[in-house]
Amino acid sequence: MTRLELVLGCVLLFLLALAGMRLGWRNRADRQADLPPLPVMPAGLERLPDLAPPLTGLYVGSTAATRWQDRIVTHRLGERAAATARLSTAGVLIARQGSPDVFLPADSLIDARLEPALAGKVVGAGGLLVLRWRLGERLLDTGLRADDKTDYPAWLTAVGTLSKHTPSKHTRSTHMPIEHRLSTHTPIEQPPNDLSQAAAQRPEAAAS
């Protein structure tokens, strides 16, 4: 095999991989077509005081709740980007660079926790701040990797307090055990605790 043939073969494999990823992305978007529009940011949001220190870092993505690799791609929620997150009494505003901002209203917030992975991104134990919230009748997990992780405890406390004291449109469902709020046919996926566990689970995420 000549060098030219080898180069052409590598280029062809690369293009096939891109086509496969694009097809997977499109199929996900088709399956998520019933997801309601994203909440609209209220006027005057920028004037509200912060309930926790703003987080700068990476918006990792959003997934279906309990399924850490089932990435949500509709409404451009699947676009990973540098971001700044602010928490106020109105909710969480995630300002993304190069992608539309994402707003999670206070009455849609369910809880906040630390996870090692989300949306195919594995960073290790406690590396991601994951916010669970409701969009229509769907529960989503949205992940952030902060530059300064020492701010995570303040966010966990503030989100917990806010979600408890903010009336929800779905109060009954919000306080039901998670296993009753999800379809019995939806498996609960546990994110890997380390990189070795993630290696066996990454192919599905890469294809999306």
C-alpha positions as CSV (number, residue, x, y, z in Angstrom):
1,M,0.0,0.0,0.0
2,T,1.4,3.4,-1.0
3,R,1.5,6.4,1.3
4,L,-1.2,8.1,-0.8
5,E,-3.5,5.1,-0.4
6,L,-2.9,5.1,3.3
7,V,-3.7,8.8,3.6
8,L,-6.8,8.4,1.5
9,G,-7.9,5.4,3.7
10,C,-7.5,7.4,6.9
11,V,-9.4,10.4,5.4
12,L,-12.2,8.0,4.4
13,L,-12.4,6.5,7.9
14,F,-12.5,9.9,9.4
15,L,-15.4,11.0,7.2
16,L,-17.3,7.9,7.9
17,A,-16.9,8.5,11.6
18,L,-18.2,12.0,11.3
19,A,-21.1,10.8,9.2
20,G,-22.0,8.2,11.9
21,M,-21.8,10.8,14.7
22,R,-24.0,13.2,12.7
23,L,-26.5,10.5,12.1
24,G,-26.6,9.5,15.8
25,W,-27.1,13.2,16.7
26,R,-30.0,13.5,14.2
27,N,-31.6,10.3,15.5
28,R,-31.4,11.6,19.1
29,A,-33.0,14.9,18.0
30,D,-35.9,13.1,16.3
31,R,-36.5,11.0,19.5
32,Q,-36.5,14.2,21.6
33,A,-38.8,16.2,19.3
34,D,-41.6,16.2,21.9
35,L,-39.5,18.1,24.4
36,P,-41.2,21.4,25.3
37,P,-39.5,24.8,24.5
38,L,-36.9,26.0,27.0
39,P,-38.0,28.4,29.7
40,V,-37.8,32.1,28.9
41,M,-35.5,34.2,31.1
42,P,-37.5,36.8,33.1
43,A,-36.8,40.5,32.8
44,G,-34.5,41.9,35.4
45,L,-32.7,38.6,36.1
46,E,-29.3,40.2,36.0
47,R,-30.3,42.6,38.9
48,L,-31.1,39.8,41.3
49,P,-28.5,39.0,44.0
50,D,-26.5,35.8,43.8
51,L,-27.4,33.0,46.3
52,A,-24.0,31.4,45.7
53,P,-20.8,32.4,44.0
54,P,-21.0,32.5,40.2
55,L,-19.4,29.5,38.6
56,T,-17.1,29.8,35.6
57,G,-16.1,26.7,33.7
58,L,-17.6,24.2,31.3
59,Y,-21.2,23.5,30.5
60,V,-20.9,19.7,30.0
61,G,-24.4,19.0,28.7
62,S,-27.8,17.8,29.7
63,T,-29.2,14.2,29.8
64,A,-32.4,12.4,30.7
65,A,-32.5,12.0,34.5
66,T,-30.7,8.9,35.8
67,R,-29.3,8.1,32.3
68,W,-25.9,9.8,32.3
69,Q,-25.1,9.1,28.7
70,D,-28.6,9.8,27.2
71,R,-27.6,13.3,26.0
72,I,-30.3,15.8,25.2
73,V,-29.5,17.4,21.8
74,T,-32.7,19.2,21.0
75,H,-32.9,23.0,21.7
76,R,-29.1,22.9,21.3
77,L,-28.8,21.6,24.9
78,G,-26.1,19.1,23.7
79,E,-23.6,21.9,22.8
80,R,-20.7,21.8,25.2
81,A,-19.3,25.2,25.8
82,A,-17.4,27.5,28.2
83,A,-20.0,29.0,30.5
84,T,-20.8,31.1,33.6
85,A,-23.6,30.0,35.9
86,R,-25.5,32.2,38.3
87,L,-28.0,31.2,41.0
88,S,-30.7,33.6,42.1
89,T,-34.2,33.4,43.5
90,A,-35.4,33.2,39.9
91,G,-33.4,30.1,39.2
92,V,-30.1,29.2,37.4
93,L,-28.8,31.1,34.4
94,I,-26.1,29.3,32.4
95,A,-24.5,31.8,30.0
96,R,-22.7,29.8,27.3
97,Q,-20.1,31.1,24.9
98,G,-21.1,30.5,21.3
99,S,-24.3,28.8,22.2
100,P,-27.7,30.1,23.6
101,D,-28.0,30.6,27.3
102,V,-29.9,28.1,29.4
103,F,-32.3,29.1,32.1
104,L,-33.6,26.7,34.8
105,P,-36.5,28.4,36.7
106,A,-36.5,28.0,40.5
107,D,-39.8,26.2,40.4
108,S,-38.4,23.5,38.1
109,L,-35.3,22.8,40.2
110,I,-35.4,19.5,42.1
111,D,-31.9,19.1,43.5
112,A,-28.2,19.5,43.0
113,R,-25.5,16.9,43.6
114,L,-21.9,16.0,42.6
115,E,-21.2,13.3,40.0
116,P,-18.0,11.9,38.3
117,A,-19.5,12.0,34.8
118,L,-22.4,13.2,32.6
119,A,-23.2,13.3,28.9
120,G,-20.1,11.1,28.1
121,K,-17.8,13.5,30.0
122,V,-15.8,11.7,32.8
123,V,-13.8,13.8,35.2
124,G,-13.6,11.8,38.4
125,A,-15.4,11.7,41.7
126,G,-17.1,14.9,42.6
127,G,-15.9,16.7,39.5
128,L,-19.3,17.8,38.1
129,L,-22.1,19.8,39.7
130,V,-25.3,18.2,38.3
131,L,-28.6,20.0,38.6
132,R,-31.8,18.0,38.2
133,W,-34.8,20.0,36.9
134,R,-38.1,19.5,35.1
135,L,-38.9,20.5,31.6
136,G,-42.5,19.9,30.9
137,E,-43.1,16.3,32.1
138,R,-39.4,15.3,31.6
139,L,-36.7,15.2,34.2
140,L,-33.3,16.4,33.0
141,D,-29.8,16.4,34.5
142,T,-27.6,19.4,33.5
143,G,-23.9,19.3,34.3
144,L,-21.3,21.9,35.0
145,R,-17.5,21.6,35.6
146,A,-16.4,24.6,37.5
147,D,-12.9,26.0,37.4
148,D,-13.1,26.5,41.2
149,K,-14.7,23.4,42.8
150,T,-14.5,24.9,46.3
151,D,-17.8,26.7,45.4
152,Y,-19.7,23.5,44.9
153,P,-20.8,23.2,48.6
154,A,-22.4,26.6,48.5
155,W,-24.3,25.7,45.4
156,L,-25.5,22.4,46.9
157,T,-26.8,24.2,49.9
158,A,-28.4,27.1,48.1
159,V,-30.1,24.9,45.4
160,G,-31.4,22.6,48.1
161,T,-32.8,25.5,50.1
162,L,-34.3,27.2,47.0
163,S,-36.0,24.0,45.7
164,K,-37.6,23.4,49.1
165,H,-39.0,27.0,49.5
166,T,-40.1,27.6,45.9
167,P,-43.6,26.4,45.1
168,S,-43.6,24.1,42.1
169,K,-46.2,23.5,39.4
170,H,-45.5,19.8,39.9
171,T,-45.3,19.7,43.7
172,R,-46.9,16.2,43.9
173,S,-44.6,14.7,41.3
174,T,-41.5,16.5,42.5
175,H,-41.7,14.9,46.0
176,M,-42.5,11.4,44.8
177,P,-39.6,8.9,44.9
178,I,-37.6,9.0,41.8
179,E,-38.5,5.4,40.9
180,H,-42.2,6.4,40.7
181,R,-41.6,9.6,38.7
182,L,-39.8,7.7,35.9
183,S,-41.1,5.1,33.6
184,T,-40.6,1.6,34.9
185,H,-39.0,0.8,31.6
186,T,-36.2,3.5,32.1
187,P,-33.1,1.9,33.5
188,I,-31.2,3.9,36.1
189,E,-27.6,4.2,35.0
190,Q,-24.8,4.8,37.5
191,P,-22.0,7.0,36.3
192,P,-18.5,5.4,36.5
193,N,-16.4,6.2,39.5
194,D,-13.2,6.2,37.6
195,L,-11.7,6.3,34.1
196,S,-11.3,2.5,33.8
197,Q,-15.1,2.0,34.4
198,A,-15.8,4.7,31.8
199,A,-13.8,3.1,29.1
200,A,-16.3,0.3,28.6
201,Q,-19.2,2.8,28.5
202,R,-17.9,5.5,26.3
203,P,-18.6,4.0,22.8
204,E,-22.3,4.7,23.0
205,A,-21.6,8.3,24.0
206,A,-19.0,8.8,21.3
207,A,-21.5,7.6,18.7
208,S,-23.9,10.4,19.7
